């Protein structure tokens, strides 16, 4: 049987770190930009993909809306 996740501990040890907060804000900014451009909608089941895998680079030509399955299946180098 799988053990239950401790979300409070995960947030304390990872998600609350300044570096992770900044990365999350950058991803949220990219999503917002695509929504304003009309390329994404709330609840559409899509992810905003950074073509060069740099979340700091939110230029329009670096962003694309793709399915969650495709965006989360890329192999990392």
mmCIF file of the N, C-alpha and C atoms, coordinates in Angstrom:
data_MODEL
# 
_entry.id   MODEL 
# 
loop_
_atom_site.group_PDB 
_atom_site.id 
_atom_site.type_symbol 
_atom_site.label_atom_id 
_atom_site.label_alt_id 
_atom_site.label_comp_id 
_atom_site.label_asym_id 
_atom_site.label_entity_id 
_atom_site.label_seq_id 
_atom_site.pdbx_PDB_ins_code 
_atom_site.Cartn_x 
_atom_site.Cartn_y 
_atom_site.Cartn_z 
_atom_site.occupancy 
_atom_site.B_iso_or_equiv 
_atom_site.pdbx_formal_charge 
_atom_site.auth_seq_id 
_atom_site.auth_comp_id 
_atom_site.auth_asym_id 
_atom_site.auth_atom_id 
_atom_site.pdbx_PDB_model_num 
ATOM 1   N N  . UNK A 1 1  ? 0.841  -1.172 0.000   1.00 0.00 ? 1  UNK A N  1 
ATOM 2   C CA . UNK A 1 1  ? 0.000  0.000  0.000   1.00 0.00 ? 1  UNK A CA 1 
ATOM 3   C C  . UNK A 1 1  ? 0.892  1.243  0.000   1.00 0.00 ? 1  UNK A C  1 
ATOM 4   N N  . UNK A 1 2  ? 0.534  2.208  -0.810  1.00 0.00 ? 2  UNK A N  1 
ATOM 5   C CA . UNK A 1 2  ? 1.313  3.436  -0.910  1.00 0.00 ? 2  UNK A CA 1 
ATOM 6   C C  . UNK A 1 2  ? 1.105  4.306  0.328   1.00 0.00 ? 2  UNK A C  1 
ATOM 7   N N  . UNK A 1 3  ? 2.153  5.016  0.700   1.00 0.00 ? 3  UNK A N  1 
ATOM 8   C CA . UNK A 1 3  ? 2.033  5.916  1.842   1.00 0.00 ? 3  UNK A CA 1 
ATOM 9   C C  . UNK A 1 3  ? 1.401  7.227  1.395   1.00 0.00 ? 3  UNK A C  1 
ATOM 10  N N  . UNK A 1 4  ? 0.723  7.905  2.311   1.00 0.00 ? 4  UNK A N  1 
ATOM 11  C CA . UNK A 1 4  ? 0.092  9.173  1.994   1.00 0.00 ? 4  UNK A CA 1 
ATOM 12  C C  . UNK A 1 4  ? 1.145  10.260 1.886   1.00 0.00 ? 4  UNK A C  1 
ATOM 13  N N  . UNK A 1 5  ? 0.888  11.206 0.962   1.00 0.00 ? 5  UNK A N  1 
ATOM 14  C CA . UNK A 1 5  ? 1.802  12.330 0.802   1.00 0.00 ? 5  UNK A CA 1 
ATOM 15  C C  . UNK A 1 5  ? 1.586  13.329 1.925   1.00 0.00 ? 5  UNK A C  1 
ATOM 16  N N  . UNK A 1 6  ? 2.666  13.921 2.370   1.00 0.00 ? 6  UNK A N  1 
ATOM 17  C CA . UNK A 1 6  ? 2.599  14.964 3.388   1.00 0.00 ? 6  UNK A CA 1 
ATOM 18  C C  . UNK A 1 6  ? 2.774  16.309 2.678   1.00 0.00 ? 6  UNK A C  1 
ATOM 19  N N  . UNK A 1 7  ? 1.664  16.896 2.261   1.00 0.00 ? 7  UNK A N  1 
ATOM 20  C CA . UNK A 1 7  ? 1.703  18.125 1.482   1.00 0.00 ? 7  UNK A CA 1 
ATOM 21  C C  . UNK A 1 7  ? 2.290  19.293 2.264   1.00 0.00 ? 7  UNK A C  1 
ATOM 22  N N  . UNK A 1 8  ? 2.026  19.351 3.538   1.00 0.00 ? 8  UNK A N  1 
ATOM 23  C CA . UNK A 1 8  ? 2.566  20.423 4.365   1.00 0.00 ? 8  UNK A CA 1 
ATOM 24  C C  . UNK A 1 8  ? 4.088  20.371 4.385   1.00 0.00 ? 8  UNK A C  1 
ATOM 25  N N  . UNK A 1 9  ? 4.620  19.174 4.503   1.00 0.00 ? 9  UNK A N  1 
ATOM 26  C CA . UNK A 1 9  ? 6.068  18.993 4.506   1.00 0.00 ? 9  UNK A CA 1 
ATOM 27  C C  . UNK A 1 9  ? 6.671  19.325 3.143   1.00 0.00 ? 9  UNK A C  1 
ATOM 28  N N  . UNK A 1 10 ? 5.977  18.919 2.068   1.00 0.00 ? 10 UNK A N  1 
ATOM 29  C CA . UNK A 1 10 ? 6.458  19.234 0.720   1.00 0.00 ? 10 UNK A CA 1 
ATOM 30  C C  . UNK A 1 10 ? 6.549  20.741 0.521   1.00 0.00 ? 10 UNK A C  1 
ATOM 31  N N  . UNK A 1 11 ? 5.516  21.454 0.952   1.00 0.00 ? 11 UNK A N  1 
ATOM 32  C CA . UNK A 1 11 ? 5.526  22.908 0.797   1.00 0.00 ? 11 UNK A CA 1 
ATOM 33  C C  . UNK A 1 11 ? 6.661  23.516 1.613   1.00 0.00 ? 11 UNK A C  1 
ATOM 34  N N  . UNK A 1 12 ? 6.814  23.048 2.833   1.00 0.00 ? 12 UNK A N  1 
ATOM 35  C CA . UNK A 1 12 ? 7.848  23.594 3.721   1.00 0.00 ? 12 UNK A CA 1 
ATOM 36  C C  . UNK A 1 12 ? 9.253  23.366 3.151   1.00 0.00 ? 12 UNK A C  1 
ATOM 37  N N  . UNK A 1 13 ? 9.484  22.182 2.611   1.00 0.00 ? 13 UNK A N  1 
ATOM 38  C CA . UNK A 1 13 ? 10.828 21.826 2.169   1.00 0.00 ? 13 UNK A CA 1 
ATOM 39  C C  . UNK A 1 13 ? 11.145 22.196 0.724   1.00 0.00 ? 13 UNK A C  1 
ATOM 40  N N  . UNK A 1 14 ? 10.123 22.508 -0.094  1.00 0.00 ? 14 UNK A N  1 
ATOM 41  C CA . UNK A 1 14 ? 10.406 22.763 -1.503  1.00 0.00 ? 14 UNK A CA 1 
ATOM 42  C C  . UNK A 1 14 ? 9.650  23.969 -2.046  1.00 0.00 ? 14 UNK A C  1 
ATOM 43  N N  . UNK A 1 15 ? 8.335  23.930 -2.006  1.00 0.00 ? 15 UNK A N  1 
ATOM 44  C CA . UNK A 1 15 ? 7.526  24.943 -2.674  1.00 0.00 ? 15 UNK A CA 1 
ATOM 45  C C  . UNK A 1 15 ? 7.604  26.322 -2.035  1.00 0.00 ? 15 UNK A C  1 
ATOM 46  N N  . UNK A 1 16 ? 7.980  26.423 -0.790  1.00 0.00 ? 16 UNK A N  1 
ATOM 47  C CA . UNK A 1 16 ? 8.029  27.724 -0.122  1.00 0.00 ? 16 UNK A CA 1 
ATOM 48  C C  . UNK A 1 16 ? 9.378  28.421 -0.298  1.00 0.00 ? 16 UNK A C  1 
ATOM 49  N N  . UNK A 1 17 ? 10.325 27.782 -0.929  1.00 0.00 ? 17 UNK A N  1 
ATOM 50  C CA . UNK A 1 17 ? 11.639 28.377 -1.129  1.00 0.00 ? 17 UNK A CA 1 
ATOM 51  C C  . UNK A 1 17 ? 11.541 29.541 -2.112  1.00 0.00 ? 17 UNK A C  1 
ATOM 52  N N  . UNK A 1 18 ? 12.296 30.613 -1.896  1.00 0.00 ? 18 UNK A N  1 
ATOM 53  C CA . UNK A 1 18 ? 12.232 31.791 -2.778  1.00 0.00 ? 18 UNK A CA 1 
ATOM 54  C C  . UNK A 1 18 ? 12.470 31.460 -4.255  1.00 0.00 ? 18 UNK A C  1 
ATOM 55  N N  . UNK A 1 19 ? 13.398 30.572 -4.529  1.00 0.00 ? 19 UNK A N  1 
ATOM 56  C CA . UNK A 1 19 ? 13.697 30.203 -5.916  1.00 0.00 ? 19 UNK A CA 1 
ATOM 57  C C  . UNK A 1 19 ? 12.486 29.544 -6.587  1.00 0.00 ? 19 UNK A C  1 
ATOM 58  N N  . UNK A 1 20 ? 11.800 28.661 -5.862  1.00 0.00 ? 20 UNK A N  1 
ATOM 59  C CA . UNK A 1 20 ? 10.633 27.978 -6.413  1.00 0.00 ? 20 UNK A CA 1 
ATOM 60  C C  . UNK A 1 20 ? 9.448  28.927 -6.555  1.00 0.00 ? 20 UNK A C  1 
ATOM 61  N N  . UNK A 1 21 ? 9.307  29.870 -5.625  1.00 0.00 ? 21 UNK A N  1 
ATOM 62  C CA . UNK A 1 21 ? 8.233  30.859 -5.730  1.00 0.00 ? 21 UNK A CA 1 
ATOM 63  C C  . UNK A 1 21 ? 8.424  31.708 -6.983  1.00 0.00 ? 21 UNK A C  1 
ATOM 64  N N  . UNK A 1 22 ? 9.664  32.084 -7.239  1.00 0.00 ? 22 UNK A N  1 
ATOM 65  C CA . UNK A 1 22 ? 9.956  32.906 -8.422  1.00 0.00 ? 22 UNK A CA 1 
ATOM 66  C C  . UNK A 1 22 ? 9.669  32.116 -9.701  1.00 0.00 ? 22 UNK A C  1 
ATOM 67  N N  . UNK A 1 23 ? 10.070 30.860 -9.746  1.00 0.00 ? 23 UNK A N  1 
ATOM 68  C CA . UNK A 1 23 ? 9.800  30.022 -10.919 1.00 0.00 ? 23 UNK A CA 1 
ATOM 69  C C  . UNK A 1 23 ? 8.298  29.861 -11.146 1.00 0.00 ? 23 UNK A C  1 
ATOM 70  N N  . UNK A 1 24 ? 7.547  29.652 -10.055 1.00 0.00 ? 24 UNK A N  1 
ATOM 71  C CA . UNK A 1 24 ? 6.097  29.504 -10.174 1.00 0.00 ? 24 UNK A CA 1 
ATOM 72  C C  . UNK A 1 24 ? 5.469  30.785 -10.699 1.00 0.00 ? 24 UNK A C  1 
ATOM 73  N N  . UNK A 1 25 ? 5.947  31.931 -10.220 1.00 0.00 ? 25 UNK A N  1 
ATOM 74  C CA . UNK A 1 25 ? 5.439  33.221 -10.690 1.00 0.00 ? 25 UNK A CA 1 
ATOM 75  C C  . UNK A 1 25 ? 5.727  33.407 -12.182 1.00 0.00 ? 25 UNK A C  1 
ATOM 76  N N  . UNK A 1 26 ? 6.883  32.961 -12.639 1.00 0.00 ? 26 UNK A N  1 
ATOM 77  C CA . UNK A 1 26 ? 7.234  33.066 -14.057 1.00 0.00 ? 26 UNK A CA 1 
ATOM 78  C C  . UNK A 1 26 ? 6.335  32.177 -14.907 1.00 0.00 ? 26 UNK A C  1 
ATOM 79  N N  . UNK A 1 27 ? 6.048  30.961 -14.421 1.00 0.00 ? 27 UNK A N  1 
ATOM 80  C CA . UNK A 1 27 ? 5.141  30.068 -15.156 1.00 0.00 ? 27 UNK A CA 1 
ATOM 81  C C  . UNK A 1 27 ? 3.734  30.640 -15.190 1.00 0.00 ? 27 UNK A C  1 
ATOM 82  N N  . UNK A 1 28 ? 3.289  31.218 -14.059 1.00 0.00 ? 28 UNK A N  1 
ATOM 83  C CA . UNK A 1 28 ? 1.970  31.833 -14.021 1.00 0.00 ? 28 UNK A CA 1 
ATOM 84  C C  . UNK A 1 28 ? 1.892  33.023 -14.970 1.00 0.00 ? 28 UNK A C  1 
ATOM 85  N N  . UNK A 1 29 ? 2.969  33.783 -15.058 1.00 0.00 ? 29 UNK A N  1 
ATOM 86  C CA . UNK A 1 29 ? 3.020  34.931 -15.960 1.00 0.00 ? 29 UNK A CA 1 
ATOM 87  C C  . UNK A 1 29 ? 2.913  34.480 -17.414 1.00 0.00 ? 29 UNK A C  1 
ATOM 88  N N  . UNK A 1 30 ? 3.572  33.396 -17.755 1.00 0.00 ? 30 UNK A N  1 
ATOM 89  C CA . UNK A 1 30 ? 3.510  32.865 -19.118 1.00 0.00 ? 30 UNK A CA 1 
ATOM 90  C C  . UNK A 1 30 ? 2.091  32.421 -19.435 1.00 0.00 ? 30 UNK A C  1 
ATOM 91  N N  . UNK A 1 31 ? 1.451  31.758 -18.499 1.00 0.00 ? 31 UNK A N  1 
ATOM 92  C CA . UNK A 1 31 ? 0.065  31.308 -18.699 1.00 0.00 ? 31 UNK A CA 1 
ATOM 93  C C  . UNK A 1 31 ? -0.858 32.510 -18.901 1.00 0.00 ? 31 UNK A C  1 
ATOM 94  N N  . UNK A 1 32 ? -0.685 33.528 -18.081 1.00 0.00 ? 32 UNK A N  1 
ATOM 95  C CA . UNK A 1 32 ? -1.494 34.736 -18.177 1.00 0.00 ? 32 UNK A CA 1 
ATOM 96  C C  . UNK A 1 32 ? -1.321 35.403 -19.535 1.00 0.00 ? 32 UNK A C  1 
ATOM 97  N N  . UNK A 1 33 ? -0.105 35.437 -20.009 1.00 0.00 ? 33 UNK A N  1 
ATOM 98  C CA . UNK A 1 33 ? 0.183  36.038 -21.315 1.00 0.00 ? 33 UNK A CA 1 
ATOM 99  C C  . UNK A 1 33 ? -0.537 35.293 -22.435 1.00 0.00 ? 33 UNK A C  1 
ATOM 100 N N  . UNK A 1 34 ? -0.572 33.969 -22.361 1.00 0.00 ? 34 UNK A N  1 
ATOM 101 C CA . UNK A 1 34 ? -1.239 33.170 -23.387 1.00 0.00 ? 34 UNK A CA 1 
ATOM 102 C C  . UNK A 1 34 ? -2.763 33.317 -23.301 1.00 0.00 ? 34 UNK A C  1 
ATOM 103 N N  . UNK A 1 35 ? -3.286 33.477 -22.104 1.00 0.00 ? 35 UNK A N  1 
ATOM 104 C CA . UNK A 1 35 ? -4.728 33.689 -21.939 1.00 0.00 ? 35 UNK A CA 1 
ATOM 105 C C  . UNK A 1 35 ? -5.114 35.029 -22.557 1.00 0.00 ? 35 UNK A C  1 
ATOM 106 N N  . UNK A 1 36 ? -4.320 36.064 -22.289 1.00 0.00 ? 36 UNK A N  1 
ATOM 107 C CA . UNK A 1 36 ? -4.600 37.391 -22.845 1.00 0.00 ? 36 UNK A CA 1 
ATOM 108 C C  . UNK A 1 36 ? -4.515 37.382 -24.365 1.00 0.00 ? 36 UNK A C  1 
ATOM 109 N N  . UNK A 1 37 ? -3.627 36.546 -24.915 1.00 0.00 ? 37 UNK A N  1 
ATOM 110 C CA . UNK A 1 37 ? -3.479 36.450 -26.367 1.00 0.00 ? 37 UNK A CA 1 
ATOM 111 C C  . UNK A 1 37 ? -4.587 35.597 -26.987 1.00 0.00 ? 37 UNK A C  1 
ATOM 112 N N  . UNK A 1 38 ? -5.402 34.963 -26.154 1.00 0.00 ? 38 UNK A N  1 
ATOM 113 C CA . UNK A 1 38 ? -6.507 34.146 -26.647 1.00 0.00 ? 38 UNK A CA 1 
ATOM 114 C C  . UNK A 1 38 ? -6.102 32.748 -27.067 1.00 0.00 ? 38 UNK A C  1 
ATOM 115 N N  . UNK A 1 39 ? -4.912 32.329 -26.704 1.00 0.00 ? 39 UNK A N  1 
ATOM 116 C CA . UNK A 1 39 ? -4.416 31.012 -27.093 1.00 0.00 ? 39 UNK A CA 1 
ATOM 117 C C  . UNK A 1 39 ? -4.710 29.939 -26.046 1.00 0.00 ? 39 UNK A C  1 
ATOM 118 N N  . UNK A 1 40 ? -5.085 30.356 -24.851 1.00 0.00 ? 40 UNK A N  1 
ATOM 119 C CA . UNK A 1 40 ? -5.398 29.404 -23.772 1.00 0.00 ? 40 UNK A CA 1 
ATOM 120 C C  . UNK A 1 40 ? -6.602 29.932 -23.010 1.00 0.00 ? 40 UNK A C  1 
ATOM 121 N N  . UNK A 1 41 ? -7.295 29.008 -22.337 1.00 0.00 ? 41 UNK A N  1 
ATOM 122 C CA . UNK A 1 41 ? -8.449 29.372 -21.522 1.00 0.00 ? 41 UNK A CA 1 
ATOM 123 C C  . UNK A 1 41 ? -8.344 28.668 -20.179 1.00 0.00 ? 41 UNK A C  1 
ATOM 124 N N  . UNK A 1 42 ? -9.004 29.218 -19.210 1.00 0.00 ? 42 UNK A N  1 
ATOM 125 C CA . UNK A 1 42 ? -9.056 28.585 -17.900 1.00 0.00 ? 42 UNK A CA 1 
ATOM 126 C C  . UNK A 1 42 ? -9.787 27.252 -18.031 1.00 0.00 ? 42 UNK A C  1 
ATOM 127 N N  . UNK A 1 43 ? -9.208 26.193 -17.501 1.00 0.00 ? 43 UNK A N  1 
ATOM 128 C CA . UNK A 1 43 ? -9.836 24.885 -17.513 1.00 0.00 ? 43 UNK A CA 1 
ATOM 129 C C  . UNK A 1 43 ? -9.778 24.164 -18.835 1.00 0.00 ? 43 UNK A C  1 
ATOM 130 N N  . UNK A 1 44 ? -8.885 24.575 -19.730 1.00 0.00 ? 44 UNK A N  1 
ATOM 131 C CA . UNK A 1 44 ? -8.807 23.935 -21.052 1.00 0.00 ? 44 UNK A CA 1 
ATOM 132 C C  . UNK A 1 44 ? -7.987 22.652 -21.057 1.00 0.00 ? 44 UNK A C  1 
ATOM 133 N N  . UNK A 1 45 ? -7.339 22.319 -19.937 1.00 0.00 ? 45 UNK A N  1 
ATOM 134 C CA . UNK A 1 45 ? -6.563 21.079 -19.857 1.00 0.00 ? 45 UNK A CA 1 
ATOM 135 C C  . UNK A 1 45 ? -5.256 21.141 -20.612 1.00 0.00 ? 45 UNK A C  1 
ATOM 136 N N  . UNK A 1 46 ? -4.773 22.329 -20.875 1.00 0.00 ? 46 UNK A N  1 
ATOM 137 C CA . UNK A 1 46 ? -3.531 22.508 -21.638 1.00 0.00 ? 46 UNK A CA 1 
ATOM 138 C C  . UNK A 1 46 ? -2.452 23.100 -20.743 1.00 0.00 ? 46 UNK A C  1 
ATOM 139 N N  . UNK A 1 47 ? -1.208 22.936 -21.166 1.00 0.00 ? 47 UNK A N  1 
ATOM 140 C CA . UNK A 1 47 ? -0.060 23.547 -20.500 1.00 0.00 ? 47 UNK A CA 1 
ATOM 141 C C  . UNK A 1 47 ? 0.568  24.563 -21.428 1.00 0.00 ? 47 UNK A C  1 
ATOM 142 N N  . UNK A 1 48 ? 1.236  25.547 -20.847 1.00 0.00 ? 48 UNK A N  1 
ATOM 143 C CA . UNK A 1 48 ? 2.030  26.477 -21.642 1.00 0.00 ? 48 UNK A CA 1 
ATOM 144 C C  . UNK A 1 48 ? 3.455  25.950 -21.637 1.00 0.00 ? 48 UNK A C  1 
ATOM 145 N N  . UNK A 1 49 ? 3.942  25.672 -22.827 1.00 0.00 ? 49 UNK A N  1 
ATOM 146 C CA . UNK A 1 49 ? 5.264  25.069 -23.006 1.00 0.00 ? 49 UNK A CA 1 
ATOM 147 C C  . UNK A 1 49 ? 6.284  26.146 -23.345 1.00 0.00 ? 49 UNK A C  1 
ATOM 148 N N  . UNK A 1 50 ? 7.425  26.114 -22.673 1.00 0.00 ? 50 UNK A N  1 
ATOM 149 C CA . UNK A 1 50 ? 8.549  26.986 -23.019 1.00 0.00 ? 50 UNK A CA 1 
ATOM 150 C C  . UNK A 1 50 ? 9.437  26.194 -23.970 1.00 0.00 ? 50 UNK A C  1 
ATOM 151 N N  . UNK A 1 51 ? 9.510  26.627 -25.203 1.00 0.00 ? 51 UNK A N  1 
ATOM 152 C CA . UNK A 1 51 ? 10.229 25.860 -26.224 1.00 0.00 ? 51 UNK A CA 1 
ATOM 153 C C  . UNK A 1 51 ? 11.704 25.631 -25.859 1.00 0.00 ? 51 UNK A C  1 
ATOM 154 N N  . UNK A 1 52 ? 12.347 26.626 -25.268 1.00 0.00 ? 52 UNK A N  1 
ATOM 155 C CA . UNK A 1 52 ? 13.761 26.454 -24.913 1.00 0.00 ? 52 UNK A CA 1 
ATOM 156 C C  . UNK A 1 52 ? 13.937 25.969 -23.472 1.00 0.00 ? 52 UNK A C  1 
ATOM 157 N N  . UNK A 1 53 ? 12.827 25.593 -22.822 1.00 0.00 ? 53 UNK A N  1 
ATOM 158 C CA . UNK A 1 53 ? 12.804 25.052 -21.457 1.00 0.00 ? 53 UNK A CA 1 
ATOM 159 C C  . UNK A 1 53 ? 13.307 26.013 -20.389 1.00 0.00 ? 53 UNK A C  1 
ATOM 160 N N  . UNK A 1 54 ? 13.332 27.297 -20.711 1.00 0.00 ? 54 UNK A N  1 
ATOM 161 C CA . UNK A 1 54 ? 13.761 28.314 -19.764 1.00 0.00 ? 54 UNK A CA 1 
ATOM 162 C C  . UNK A 1 54 ? 12.525 29.082 -19.309 1.00 0.00 ? 54 UNK A C  1 
ATOM 163 N N  . UNK A 1 55 ? 12.092 28.877 -18.066 1.00 0.00 ? 55 UNK A N  1 
ATOM 164 C CA . UNK A 1 55 ? 10.865 29.516 -17.593 1.00 0.00 ? 55 UNK A CA 1 
ATOM 165 C C  . UNK A 1 55 ? 11.019 31.019 -17.430 1.00 0.00 ? 55 UNK A C  1 
ATOM 166 N N  . UNK A 1 56 ? 12.236 31.526 -17.453 1.00 0.00 ? 56 UNK A N  1 
ATOM 167 C CA . UNK A 1 56 ? 12.450 32.972 -17.367 1.00 0.00 ? 56 UNK A CA 1 
ATOM 168 C C  . UNK A 1 56 ? 12.184 33.654 -18.705 1.00 0.00 ? 56 UNK A C  1 
ATOM 169 N N  . UNK A 1 57 ? 12.197 32.898 -19.779 1.00 0.00 ? 57 UNK A N  1 
ATOM 170 C CA . UNK A 1 57 ? 12.050 33.429 -21.129 1.00 0.00 ? 57 UNK A CA 1 
ATOM 171 C C  . UNK A 1 57 ? 10.584 33.370 -21.556 1.00 0.00 ? 57 UNK A C  1 
ATOM 172 N N  . UNK A 1 58 ? 9.839  34.435 -21.304 1.00 0.00 ? 58 UNK A N  1 
ATOM 173 C CA . UNK A 1 58 ? 8.423  34.464 -21.617 1.00 0.00 ? 58 UNK A CA 1 
ATOM 174 C C  . UNK A 1 58 ? 8.120  35.258 -22.892 1.00 0.00 ? 58 UNK A C  1 
ATOM 175 N N  . UNK A 1 59 ? 9.050  35.263 -23.836 1.00 0.00 ? 59 UNK A N  1 
ATOM 176 C CA . UNK A 1 59 ? 8.784  35.897 -25.122 1.00 0.00 ? 59 UNK A CA 1 
ATOM 177 C C  . UNK A 1 59 ? 7.717  35.092 -25.858 1.00 0.00 ? 59 UNK A C  1 
ATOM 178 N N  . UNK A 1 60 ? 6.907  35.773 -26.639 1.00 0.00 ? 60 UNK A N  1 
ATOM 179 C CA . UNK A 1 60 ? 5.805  35.112 -27.356 1.00 0.00 ? 60 UNK A CA 1 
ATOM 180 C C  . UNK A 1 60 ? 6.295  33.971 -28.231 1.00 0.00 ? 60 UNK A C  1 
ATOM 181 N N  . UNK A 1 61 ? 7.428  34.166 -28.919 1.00 0.00 ? 61 UNK A N  1 
ATOM 182 C CA . UNK A 1 61 ? 7.908  33.117 -29.817 1.00 0.00 ? 61 UNK A CA 1 
ATOM 183 C C  . UNK A 1 61 ? 8.467  31.907 -29.067 1.00 0.00 ? 61 UNK A C  1 
ATOM 184 N N  . UNK A 1 62 ? 8.667  32.033 -27.769 1.00 0.00 ? 62 UNK A N  1 
ATOM 185 C CA . UNK A 1 62 ? 9.169  30.910 -26.978 1.00 0.00 ? 62 UNK A CA 1 
ATOM 186 C C  . UNK A 1 62 ? 8.046  30.123 -26.306 1.00 0.00 ? 62 UNK A C  1 
ATOM 187 N N  . UNK A 1 63 ? 6.814  30.627 -26.387 1.00 0.00 ? 63 UNK A N  1 
ATOM 188 C CA . UNK A 1 63 ? 5.694  29.983 -25.710 1.00 0.00 ? 63 UNK A CA 1 
ATOM 189 C C  . UNK A 1 63 ? 4.776  29.280 -26.699 1.00 0.00 ? 63 UNK A C  1 
ATOM 190 N N  . UNK A 1 64 ? 4.237  28.152 -26.271 1.00 0.00 ? 64 UNK A N  1 
ATOM 191 C CA . UNK A 1 64 ? 3.267  27.418 -27.073 1.00 0.00 ? 64 UNK A CA 1 
ATOM 192 C C  . UNK A 1 64 ? 2.292  26.723 -26.127 1.00 0.00 ? 64 UNK A C  1 
ATOM 193 N N  . UNK A 1 65 ? 1.054  26.580 -26.568 1.00 0.00 ? 65 UNK A N  1 
ATOM 194 C CA . UNK A 1 65 ? 0.047  25.869 -25.782 1.00 0.00 ? 65 UNK A CA 1 
ATOM 195 C C  . UNK A 1 65 ? -0.012 24.444 -26.313 1.00 0.00 ? 65 UNK A C  1 
ATOM 196 N N  . UNK A 1 66 ? 0.238  23.479 -25.419 1.00 0.00 ? 66 UNK A N  1 
ATOM 197 C CA . UNK A 1 66 ? 0.228  22.064 -25.801 1.00 0.00 ? 66 UNK A CA 1 
ATOM 198 C C  . UNK A 1 66 ? -0.563 21.270 -24.768 1.00 0.00 ? 66 UNK A C  1 
ATOM 199 N N  . UNK A 1 67 ? -0.905 20.042 -25.103 1.00 0.00 ? 67 UNK A N  1 
ATOM 200 C CA . UNK A 1 67 ? -1.623 19.196 -24.154 1.00 0.00 ? 67 UNK A CA 1 
ATOM 201 C C  . UNK A 1 67 ? -0.714 18.884 -22.964 1.00 0.00 ? 67 UNK A C  1 
ATOM 202 N N  . UNK A 1 68 ? -1.333 18.605 -21.835 1.00 0.00 ? 68 UNK A N  1 
ATOM 203 C CA . UNK A 1 68 ? -0.550 18.261 -20.643 1.00 0.00 ? 68 UNK A CA 1 
ATOM 204 C C  . UNK A 1 68 ? 0.288  17.020 -20.896 1.00 0.00 ? 68 UNK A C  1 
ATOM 205 N N  . UNK A 1 69 ? -0.302 16.071 -21.588 1.00 0.00 ? 69 UNK A N  1 
ATOM 206 C CA . UNK A 1 69 ? 0.401  14.810 -21.850 1.00 0.00 ? 69 UNK A CA 1 
ATOM 207 C C  . UNK A 1 69 ? 1.678  15.044 -22.656 1.00 0.00 ? 69 UNK A C  1 
ATOM 208 N N  . UNK A 1 70 ? 1.578  15.862 -23.689 1.00 0.00 ? 70 UNK A N  1 
ATOM 209 C CA . UNK A 1 70 ? 2.748  16.134 -24.522 1.00 0.00 ? 70 UNK A CA 1 
ATOM 210 C C  . UNK A 1 70 ? 3.799  16.944 -23.758 1.00 0.00 ? 70 UNK A C  1 
ATOM 211 N N  . UNK A 1 71 ? 3.348  17.956 -23.016 1.00 0.00 ? 71 UNK A N  1 
ATOM 212 C CA . UNK A 1 71 ? 4.286  18.831 -22.326 1.00 0.00 ? 71 UNK A CA 1 
ATOM 213 C C  . UNK A 1 71 ? 5.044  18.107 -21.211 1.00 0.00 ? 71 UNK A C  1 
ATOM 214 N N  . UNK A 1 72 ? 4.408  17.158 -20.575 1.00 0.00 ? 72 UNK A N  1 
ATOM 215 C CA . UNK A 1 72 ? 5.043  16.481 -19.441 1.00 0.00 ? 72 UNK A CA 1 
ATOM 216 C C  . UNK A 1 72 ? 5.736  15.194 -19.816 1.00 0.00 ? 72 UNK A C  1 
ATOM 217 N N  . UNK A 1 73 ? 5.812  14.899 -21.115 1.00 0.00 ? 73 UNK A N  1 
ATOM 218 C CA . UNK A 1 73 ? 6.447  13.661 -21.552 1.00 0.00 ? 73 UNK A CA 1 
ATOM 219 C C  . UNK A 1 73 ? 7.826  13.894 -22.156 1.00 0.00 ? 73 UNK A C  1 
ATOM 220 N N  . UNK A 1 74 ? 8.274  15.141 -22.229 1.00 0.00 ? 74 UNK A N  1 
ATOM 221 C CA . UNK A 1 74 ? 9.581  15.413 -22.824 1.00 0.00 ? 74 UNK A CA 1 
ATOM 222 C C  . UNK A 1 74 ? 10.689 14.809 -21.970 1.00 0.00 ? 74 UNK A C  1 
ATOM 223 N N  . UNK A 1 75 ? 11.655 14.281 -22.628 1.00 0.00 ? 75 UNK A N  1 
ATOM 224 C CA . UNK A 1 75 ? 12.819 13.712 -21.934 1.00 0.00 ? 75 UNK A CA 1 
ATOM 225 C C  . UNK A 1 75 ? 13.737 14.862 -21.539 1.00 0.00 ? 75 UNK A C  1 
ATOM 226 N N  . UNK A 1 76 ? 14.293 14.771 -20.373 1.00 0.00 ? 76 UNK A N  1 
ATOM 227 C CA . UNK A 1 76 ? 15.228 15.805 -19.905 1.00 0.00 ? 76 UNK A CA 1 
ATOM 228 C C  . UNK A 1 76 ? 16.641 15.399 -20.250 1.00 0.00 ? 76 UNK A C  1 
ATOM 229 N N  . UNK A 1 77 ? 17.445 16.376 -20.534 1.00 0.00 ? 77 UNK A N  1 
ATOM 230 C CA . UNK A 1 77 ? 18.847 16.110 -20.897 1.00 0.00 ? 77 UNK A CA 1 
ATOM 231 C C  . UNK A 1 77 ? 19.714 16.054 -19.673 1.00 0.00 ? 77 UNK A C  1 
# 
